[in-house]
């Protein structure tokens, strides 16, 4: 019995051995191949999702920048020629007419100079601003020579500030100080101010601010700040007489410190009695700006889209700035990143002007996303 048992084979030996068998080489290779295919698909989906997200993000940024740029330009340009209750079509606020008594007023004729456009080219990049309004004989935009982008347009608007200060008592004569309840504009000596009513308007420099009840605002010839101490008329409370600061804003394209083209604003403000011109970057990624100025014929309607509105560029010698009351603006806005798989177009049509995208150092066009946005702006203060 003992010997026989020693030579017996257990019943489950074969089954136990089969369960412990591993993968052979073919099975391993097939598994690895399937895993690789699945992983490649996952990675491709992830990469595609990332690219889609990047494109959507850059498109959103381009659209947002374009919207902000148009909004900024529209709000400021609509103010061109604003002078409170006074009507710029009826009152000539100019040095020649004597209604500008301030020295260095940043304009000679308010209606003519309140809207001006310029075309910057490679041939006039250091001379284009020669005809801009002058301060003490120097064009106010001369400092932008060689800075504003070539083959792009520049526009300047001048207007009275929307923040106002009402006089509290009638003048008894054109040379009498102005009375206000409180100096809410923070006026100080040498501030450039417009006084306007529904009857007349003058521009002067503040010579004195005397505290009290009421506060007295002087406008004499002290230190040559004004050419005369008398206005062209006596200003009355009943005529809705208000004081406004004079504001001048110029918009143009230039590269910022990082070399990215952007929309800039060059602003005149008189702060604490000191005339200052301040440059500030408004919107990044604005590559070009083209502007057309609309002048109606005598039979034109009030509809800005009327075909009888004659649109022309700033360089058109037949353009009468006093009669311009509609403006069309086109902006070329680009993305921050190169997100396309191929190079974009090399030229774009902005209001009939062919704009060429600058080539890279390699000579090729970059792969950034670009969009053209346009708008038409009605000038409410220069409506004919």
Phi, psi and omega per residue, in radians:
X1 nan -0.659 -3.088
X2 -1.234 -0.756 -3.122
X3 -1.130 -0.762 -3.140
X4 -1.072 -0.731 3.136
X5 -1.121 -0.567 -3.103
X6 -1.193 -0.395 -3.115
X7 -1.803 0.166 3.137
X8 -1.424 2.521 3.089
X9 -1.758 2.211 -3.121
X10 -1.051 2.554 -3.075
X11 -1.148 -0.569 -3.006
X12 -1.717 0.184 -3.096
X13 -1.102 -0.760 -3.108
X14 -1.167 -0.775 -3.132
X15 -1.120 -0.707 3.140
X16 -1.124 -0.683 3.134
X17 -1.173 -0.650 -3.114
X18 -1.180 -0.653 -3.136
X19 -1.145 -0.502 -3.082
X20 -1.544 0.059 -3.084
X21 -1.269 2.346 -3.134
X22 -1.571 -3.074 3.104
X23 -1.316 2.521 3.045
X24 -1.544 3.089 -3.040
X25 -1.080 -0.715 -3.128
X26 -1.097 -0.775 -3.137
X27 -1.101 -0.703 3.116
X28 -1.098 -0.769 -3.130
X29 -1.129 -0.721 3.110
X30 -1.106 -0.741 3.123
X31 -1.085 -0.773 3.136
X32 -1.100 -0.691 3.138
X33 -1.110 -0.788 3.141
X34 -1.115 -0.733 3.133
X35 -1.099 -0.698 3.135
X36 -1.121 -0.757 3.133
X37 -1.086 -0.774 3.133
X38 -1.109 -0.775 -3.126
X39 -1.127 -0.697 3.108
X40 -1.085 -0.698 3.108
X41 -1.126 -0.731 3.122
X42 -1.091 -0.793 3.138
X43 -1.110 -0.689 3.134
X44 -1.124 -0.728 3.110
X45 -1.120 -0.717 3.132
X46 -1.120 -0.762 -3.140
X47 -1.140 -0.716 3.126
X48 -1.112 -0.718 3.110
X49 -1.118 -0.697 3.118
X50 -1.140 -0.739 3.108
X51 -1.119 -0.743 3.121
X52 -1.087 -0.751 3.125
X53 -1.111 -0.693 3.137
X54 -1.151 -0.746 3.114
X55 -1.106 -0.786 -3.132
X56 -1.096 -0.705 -3.140
X57 -1.129 -0.783 -3.136
X58 -1.206 -0.667 3.090
X59 -1.103 -0.741 3.100
X60 -1.073 -0.713 3.135
X61 -1.142 -0.750 3.118
X62 -1.074 -0.816 -3.123
X63 -1.134 -0.678 3.136
X64 -1.168 -0.791 3.122
X65 -1.085 -0.711 3.132
X66 -1.104 -0.763 -3.131
X67 -1.111 -0.766 3.129
X68 -1.123 -0.733 -3.124
X69 -1.091 -0.817 3.126
X70 -1.092 -0.686 -3.137
X71 -1.125 -0.781 3.131
X72 -1.096 -0.834 -3.134
X73 -1.094 -0.775 -3.087
X74 -1.095 -0.811 -3.106
X75 -1.080 -0.720 -3.085
X76 -1.345 -0.750 -3.087
X77 -1.165 -0.602 3.100
X78 -1.049 -0.411 -3.104
X79 -1.435 -0.146 -3.092
X80 -0.903 2.216 3.097
X81 1.448 0.016 -3.131
X82 -1.127 2.323 3.124
X83 -2.544 0.756 3.082
X84 1.231 -2.437 -3.126
X85 -1.227 -0.426 -3.128
X86 -1.147 2.575 -3.104
X87 -1.804 2.021 -3.093
X88 -1.139 -0.249 3.105
X89 -1.422 -0.306 -3.065
X90 -1.916 -0.560 -3.076
X91 -1.891 2.226 3.090
X92 -1.635 1.838 3.087
X93 -1.652 1.656 -3.038
X94 -2.556 2.815 3.092
X95 -1.112 -0.736 -3.093
X96 -1.092 -0.616 -3.118
X97 -1.477 -0.105 3.118
X98 1.414 0.023 3.118
X99 -1.471 -0.160 2.970
X100 -1.853 1.788 -3.101
X101 -1.738 -0.165 -3.110
X102 -1.272 2.520 2.992
X103 -1.410 2.532 -3.114
X104 0.870 1.099 -3.026
X105 -1.451 -0.026 -3.075
X106 1.189 0.109 2.990
X107 -2.801 2.731 3.087
X108 -1.809 -0.585 3.089
X109 -2.355 2.024 -3.011
X110 -1.071 -0.752 -3.087
X111 -1.175 -0.751 -3.118
X112 -1.248 -0.718 -3.047
X113 -1.532 -0.148 -3.078
X114 -1.215 -0.275 3.049
X115 -2.490 2.087 3.119
X116 -2.509 2.423 3.100
X117 -2.095 2.709 -3.103
X118 -2.472 2.546 3.047
X119 -1.962 2.123 -3.117
X120 -1.713 2.145 3.116
X121 -2.155 2.998 3.130
X122 -1.148 -0.439 -3.096
X123 -1.518 -0.330 -3.119
X124 -2.138 0.345 -3.032
X125 -1.049 -0.335 3.136
X126 -1.976 0.191 -3.123
X127 -2.361 -0.174 -2.981
X128 -1.028 -0.495 -3.057
X129 -1.556 0.113 -3.083
X130 -1.040 -0.513 -3.111
X131 -1.692 0.190 3.092
X132 -1.286 2.773 3.123
X133 -0.894 2.584 -3.019
X134 -1.980 2.609 2.984
X135 -2.119 2.033 -3.088
X136 0.931 0.660 3.069
X137 1.503 -0.083 -3.127
X138 -1.837 2.205 3.105
X139 -0.979 2.330 -3.060
X140 -1.203 -0.297 -3.118
X141 -1.816 0.129 -3.086
X142 -1.027 -0.537 -3.115
X143 -1.225 -0.189 3.119
X144 -1.601 -0.023 3.073
X145 -1.043 2.298 3.123
X146 1.356 -0.010 -3.138
X147 -1.905 -0.860 3.125
X148 -1.078 2.436 -3.081
X149 -1.087 2.439 3.092
X150 -1.323 2.738 -3.133
X151 1.065 0.432 3.065
X152 -2.322 2.790 -3.058
X153 -1.712 2.804 3.105
X154 -2.249 2.477 3.109
X155 -2.376 2.413 3.109
X156 -2.110 2.350 3.042
X157 -2.206 2.459 3.087
X158 -2.186 2.403 -3.137
X159 -2.789 2.893 3.008
X160 -1.368 2.548 -3.116
X161 -1.136 2.614 3.093
X162 -1.333 -0.354 3.034
X163 -1.399 2.213 -2.986
X164 -2.237 2.946 3.089
X165 -2.461 2.037 -3.091
X166 -1.438 2.490 3.023
X167 -1.292 2.616 -3.060
X168 -1.865 -0.099 3.141
X169 -2.601 2.647 3.118
X170 -1.213 2.525 2.930
X171 -1.292 2.467 3.051
X172 -1.585 -0.283 3.051
X173 -2.769 2.819 -3.092
X174 -1.101 -0.259 -3.099
X175 -1.751 -0.067 -3.099
X176 -1.288 2.542 3.088
X177 -1.021 2.687 3.122
X178 -1.560 2.435 -3.135
X179 -1.848 2.300 3.062
X180 -2.345 2.617 -3.107
X181 -1.139 -0.741 3.107
X182 -2.634 2.616 -3.107
X183 -1.448 1.205 -3.049
X184 -1.229 -0.342 3.090
X185 -1.512 -0.100 -3.119
X186 1.140 0.625 -3.077
X187 -1.171 2.458 3.065
X188 -2.365 3.040 -3.132
X189 -0.971 2.375 3.080
X190 1.460 -0.054 3.072
X191 -1.082 2.426 3.131
X192 -1.581 2.083 -2.957
X193 -2.332 2.537 2.972
X194 -1.864 2.319 2.955
X195 -1.884 2.156 -3.079
X196 -2.396 2.598 3.055
X197 -2.401 -3.024 3.077
X198 -1.394 0.041 -3.085
X199 -2.009 -0.631 -3.039
X200 -2.757 2.979 3.077
X201 -2.652 2.474 3.091
X202 -2.406 2.729 3.051
X203 -2.097 2.279 -3.089
X204 -2.529 2.979 3.012
X205 -1.912 2.407 3.136
X206 -1.216 2.289 3.106
X207 -1.845 -0.562 3.104
X208 -2.529 2.605 2.987
X209 -2.255 1.870 -3.064
X210 -1.784 1.988 -3.133
X211 -1.106 2.755 3.115
X212 2.553 -2.933 3.097
X213 -2.208 1.705 0.073
X214 -1.506 3.029 3.001
X215 -1.329 2.415 -3.117
X216 -1.868 2.236 3.112
X217 -1.888 2.016 -3.115
X218 -1.568 2.678 -3.138
X219 -2.530 0.897 -3.082
X220 -1.549 -3.022 3.136
X221 -1.622 0.220 -3.118
X222 -0.909 2.282 3.114
X223 0.999 0.378 3.105
X224 1.228 0.319 -3.131
X225 -1.200 -0.496 3.078
X226 -2.281 2.588 3.134
X227 -1.332 -0.395 3.072
X228 -2.646 2.699 -3.139
X229 -1.651 0.078 -3.100
X230 -2.019 2.408 3.041
X231 -1.383 3.003 -3.137
X232 -1.366 -0.159 3.069
X233 -2.762 2.991 3.086
X234 -1.587 2.214 -3.076
X235 -1.623 2.341 -3.048
X236 -2.105 2.614 3.122
X237 -1.071 -0.725 -3.083
X238 -1.107 -0.330 -3.133
X239 -1.568 0.258 -3.127
X240 0.983 1.058 -3.111
X241 -1.538 2.230 -3.115
X242 -2.322 2.704 3.021
X243 -1.834 2.406 3.140
X244 -2.346 2.566 2.919
X245 -1.347 2.708 3.063
X246 -1.611 2.280 -3.103
X247 -2.132 2.384 3.065
X248 -2.298 2.227 3.123
X249 -2.266 2.321 3.104
X250 -2.102 2.292 -3.128
X251 -1.978 2.412 -3.112
X252 -2.801 3.007 3.124
X253 -1.904 2.390 3.023
X254 -2.723 2.866 3.070
X255 -1.400 2.418 3.080
X256 -1.456 -3.002 -3.078
X257 -1.082 -0.420 3.127
X258 -1.605 0.082 3.134
X259 1.424 0.251 -3.123
X260 -1.695 2.201 3.122
X261 -1.107 2.401 -3.061
X262 -2.565 2.780 3.016
X263 -1.457 2.203 -3.138
X264 -2.039 2.721 3.034
X265 -2.200 2.311 3.125
X266 -1.972 1.929 -2.928
X267 -2.031 2.390 2.990
X268 -1.638 2.221 2.995
X269 -2.436 2.444 3.020
X270 -1.740 1.890 -3.070
X271 -1.999 2.136 -3.124
X272 0.941 0.653 3.065
X273 1.433 0.147 -3.112
X274 -2.061 2.198 3.072
X275 -1.228 2.180 -3.121
X276 -2.317 2.420 3.012
X277 -1.978 2.092 -3.048
X278 -2.044 2.297 3.083
X279 -1.735 2.310 3.123
X280 -2.461 2.430 3.074
X281 -1.359 2.243 -3.086
X282 -1.742 -1.018 -3.073
X283 -2.361 2.193 3.136
X284 -1.439 2.552 3.056
X285 1.629 0.042 3.072
X286 -1.484 2.008 -2.943
X287 -1.649 -0.506 -3.102
X288 -2.733 2.643 3.098
X289 -2.400 2.208 3.081
X290 -2.128 2.422 -3.045
X291 -2.304 2.396 2.998
X292 -2.097 2.497 -3.068
X293 -1.943 2.202 -3.062
X294 -1.692 2.182 3.116
X295 -2.150 2.163 -3.077
X296 -1.432 2.638 2.973
X297 -1.462 3.091 -3.036
X298 -1.132 -0.375 -3.106
X299 -1.798 0.126 -3.108
X300 -1.128 2.600 3.127
X301 -1.569 -3.107 -3.139
X302 -1.493 -0.064 -3.113
X303 -1.381 2.061 -3.114
X304 -1.015 -0.395 -3.126
X305 -1.577 0.052 -3.122
X306 -1.005 2.289 -3.114
X307 -1.137 -0.289 -3.114
X308 -1.456 0.045 2.993
X309 -1.390 2.186 -3.118
X310 -1.623 1.992 3.125
X311 -1.718 2.370 3.132
X312 -2.586 2.859 3.139
X313 -1.407 2.882 -3.111
X314 -1.077 -0.447 -3.104
X315 -1.366 -0.138 -3.121
X316 -1.192 2.014 -3.097
X317 -1.194 -0.298 3.132
X318 -1.487 -0.083 -3.104
X319 -1.257 2.215 3.090
X320 -1.793 1.860 -3.056
X321 -1.069 -0.517 3.129
X322 -1.160 -0.401 -3.062
X323 -1.777 -0.006 3.138
X324 -1.332 2.179 3.088
X325 -2.386 0.111 3.058
X326 -2.416 2.414 -3.134
X327 -2.298 2.400 3.015
X328 -1.957 2.340 -3.126
X329 -2.233 2.394 3.039
X330 -2.197 2.334 3.117
X331 -2.093 2.474 2.995
X332 -1.833 1.993 -3.059
X333 -1.995 2.370 -3.097
X334 -2.088 2.804 3.096
X335 -1.386 2.822 3.122
X336 -1.286 -0.628 -3.040
X337 -1.906 2.743 3.022
X338 -1.508 1.815 -2.998
X339 -1.987 -0.219 -3.138
X340 -1.401 2.739 3.113
X341 -1.442 -0.331 3.111
X342 -2.273 2.834 3.131
X343 -1.149 2.534 3.138
X344 -1.398 -3.032 3.123
X345 -1.153 2.614 -3.128
X346 -1.590 -0.321 3.133
X347 -2.352 2.662 3.114
X348 -2.413 2.572 -3.132
X349 -1.733 1.962 3.099
X350 -1.989 1.788 3.114
X351 0.945 0.689 3.099
X352 1.566 -0.094 3.096
X353 -1.765 2.234 3.119
X354 -1.433 2.056 -3.131
X355 -1.849 2.171 -3.131
X356 -1.696 2.248 3.119
X357 -1.292 2.268 3.136
X358 -1.037 2.378 3.121
X359 -1.361 2.730 3.083
X360 -1.339 3.083 3.121
X361 -0.997 -0.607 -3.128
X362 -1.291 -0.205 -3.136
X363 1.688 -0.155 -3.131
X364 -1.622 2.827 3.083
X365 -1.463 2.438 -3.110
X366 -1.229 3.061 -3.054
X367 -1.882 0.494 3.123
X368 -1.345 2.686 3.053
X369 -1.426 2.376 3.134
X370 -2.273 2.542 3.109
X371 -2.419 2.528 3.056
X372 -1.790 2.267 3.064
X373 -2.162 2.455 -3.128
X374 -2.292 2.728 3.057
X375 -2.687 2.733 3.059
X376 -2.045 2.259 -3.060
X377 -2.041 2.206 3.074
X378 -1.577 2.213 3.124
X379 -1.523 1.785 -3.017
X380 -1.229 -0.371 -3.104
X381 -1.663 -0.036 3.121
X382 -2.174 0.429 -3.125
X383 -1.186 2.239 -3.104
X384 -1.680 nan nan
